[in-house]
Amino acid sequence: MIEVQARRATADDAAELVRLRMVMFESIDGMTSEPGDWTRIAVRALRRRLPGPDARTAAFVVDRPDEPGRLAACAVGVIDERLGSPSNPAGLSGYVFNVSTDDGYRRRGYSRACMAALLGWFRDRGVPRVQLHASEDGYELYRRLGFTEADSPSMRITL
C-alpha cells in the first residue's frame, strides 16, 4: 500500500478548502449548502490566514490524483493563545475543524494523512492540547489518533 502524503495548503487552495467545507456540512447534516456570501468571505479569510511559516492557521490537504488543482481531502486547524497556566505555561491551544474528504476518495487514508500532518504542525509549534468536535463519521479516526472525550461540559452562546 502506498503511503498517502499530505501537503501544507497555500492561499491558492482556499476555494477548494471552502468547497470541501460544503462537503463536510452535507455529510454531517445531510443538507446541501449553497455557495454565497459566506463562501466568498471564507475564501478571502483563508487566503489571508494561510500564508507564511508563522501563520496561526494551517491546512493540510491531499490532492486528487486524477485532477490537478482539485483537492480530495483536508484538515484545517488554528492556534489560539491564551494566558498560560501551570499545565500549559505558553497558553497555546489548538482547534481542528474542516476535516473533510470527497465521497469518491474516502477510505484511502487521506483524512488520516491530513490529520497526522496537522497534529505534527501543532506539535512543532509547542501546542500541548488540541480540541475538535467529532462527527459520527470521524469519531473512530480521531480516537485512533489519540483523541479522548473531554470531561468538562462545553457551553456556548450565540450573540
C-alpha positions in Angstrom: 0.0 0.0 0.0 1.3 3.4 -0.9 1.7 5.8 2.0 -0.5 8.9 1.5 1.3 12.2 1.8 -0.5 15.4 2.7 1.0 18.8 1.8 0.5 22.1 3.5 -2.2 24.2 1.7 -1.4 27.5 0.3 -3.6 30.5 -0.4 -4.2 29.1 -3.9 -6.1 26.2 -2.3 -8.6 28.5 -0.5 -11.6 27.9 -2.9 -11.1 24.2 -2.8 -10.9 24.2 1.0 -14.2 26.0 1.2 -15.7 23.6 -1.3 -14.6 20.7 0.9 -16.2 22.6 3.8 -19.5 22.4 2.0 -18.9 18.6 1.5 -18.3 18.4 5.3 -21.6 20.2 6.1 -23.5 17.9 3.8 -22.0 14.8 5.3 -22.8 16.0 8.9 -26.4 17.0 8.5 -27.4 15.8 5.0 -28.3 19.3 3.8 -26.6 20.8 0.8 -25.1 24.2 1.5 -25.2 26.7 -1.3 -22.3 29.0 -2.2 -22.9 32.6 -1.5 -21.6 35.5 0.7 -20.4 33.0 3.3 -18.2 31.1 0.8 -16.7 34.3 -0.6 -15.9 35.6 2.9 -14.4 32.2 3.8 -12.2 32.1 0.7 -10.9 35.6 1.5 -10.2 34.7 5.1 -8.3 31.6 4.1 -6.2 33.5 1.5 -5.3 36.0 4.2 -4.7 33.5 7.0 -2.9 30.6 5.4 0.3 32.1 4.0 3.6 32.4 5.9 5.5 30.0 8.1 4.4 31.7 11.3 0.7 31.7 10.4 -1.7 30.7 13.2 -3.9 28.8 10.8 -2.8 25.9 8.7 -4.5 23.4 6.4 -3.1 20.1 5.2 -4.5 18.6 2.0 -4.3 15.6 -0.3 -4.7 16.4 -4.0 -6.9 14.4 -6.2 -4.6 12.1 -8.0 -6.7 12.3 -11.2 -7.5 16.0 -11.3 -4.7 18.5 -10.8 -5.8 21.6 -8.9 -8.6 19.8 -7.1 -8.4 18.5 -3.5 -9.6 15.1 -2.3 -9.3 15.8 1.4 -8.3 18.4 4.0 -7.9 19.2 7.7 -7.7 22.8 9.0 -6.5 24.0 12.4 -5.9 27.1 14.3 -3.6 28.0 17.2 -5.2 30.1 20.0 -3.0 31.9 22.5 -4.5 32.5 26.0 -2.8 33.3 29.3 -0.6 30.5 30.5 -1.4 28.1 33.3 0.6 25.5 35.3 -0.3 22.8 32.9 0.2 25.0 29.8 2.7 27.7 30.5 2.7 29.1 27.0 -1.1 29.2 26.9 -1.3 27.7 23.5 -4.2 25.5 22.4 -5.2 24.1 19.1 -8.5 23.6 17.4 -9.2 21.3 14.4 -12.0 22.0 12.1 -13.0 21.4 8.5 -11.8 17.8 8.2 -13.4 16.6 5.0 -12.9 14.0 2.2 -14.8 14.0 -1.1 -17.1 10.9 -1.3 -15.2 9.2 -4.1 -11.9 9.4 -2.1 -13.0 8.0 1.3 -11.4 5.0 3.0 -8.0 5.6 1.4 -6.2 7.2 4.4 -6.5 10.8 3.1 -8.1 12.3 6.2 -5.7 10.4 8.4 -2.7 11.8 6.4 -4.1 15.3 6.7 -4.7 14.9 10.4 -1.3 13.5 11.1 0.3 16.4 9.3 -1.8 18.9 11.1 -1.1 17.3 14.5 2.6 17.4 13.6 2.3 21.2 12.8 0.7 21.8 16.2 3.4 19.7 17.9 6.2 21.6 16.1 4.7 24.9 17.4 4.6 23.8 21.1 0.8 23.3 21.3 0.2 20.9 24.1 -3.5 20.4 23.7 -5.8 20.1 20.6 -9.5 20.0 20.6 -12.1 19.1 17.9 -15.8 18.3 17.6 -16.1 14.8 16.1 -18.7 13.8 13.7 -20.0 10.3 13.8 -18.0 9.5 10.6 -14.8 10.9 12.0 -15.0 9.6 15.6 -13.1 6.4 15.2 -10.3 8.1 13.2 -9.8 10.7 15.9 -9.9 8.0 18.6 -7.2 6.1 16.8 -5.1 9.2 16.6 -5.2 9.6 20.4 -8.2 12.0 21.0 -10.3 11.2 24.0 -13.6 12.6 25.1 -13.4 15.7 27.3 -14.5 15.6 30.9 -15.7 19.1 31.2 -19.0 20.3 29.8 -18.8 22.7 26.8 -21.0 25.7 26.7 -21.6 28.5 24.2 -23.7 31.5 23.5 -24.9 32.9 20.2 -24.6 36.6 20.1 
